[in-house]
């Protein structure tokens, strides 16, 4: 699936070099995998996305009657139904 070009070129072209997401994005691009646009937000302003990252990890990995793998599967299925990269 191809990712649509972004409209915020400053975000896409000027990531924070200290963000761990920059390396991840480069690995995905080198492997010819599409890079989800939310990674650009995490790479551009990591200080603004820490809370979202912690929230997501809590939901996906925190205590729950559902195993983390099942939560990942539910998220992937929901994303596919919404035609959203996961």
Long-range contacts (C-beta under 8 A, 24 or more apart in sequence): 1-34, 1-85, 2-34, 3-34, 3-35, 3-36, 3-37, 3-85, 4-37, 6-37, 6-40, 8-40, 10-44, 11-40, 11-41, 11-44, 12-40, 14-44, 15-40, 15-43, 15-44, 16-43, 16-44, 16-45, 16-46, 18-46, 19-43, 19-44, 19-46, 20-46, 21-46, 34-85, 36-85, 36-86
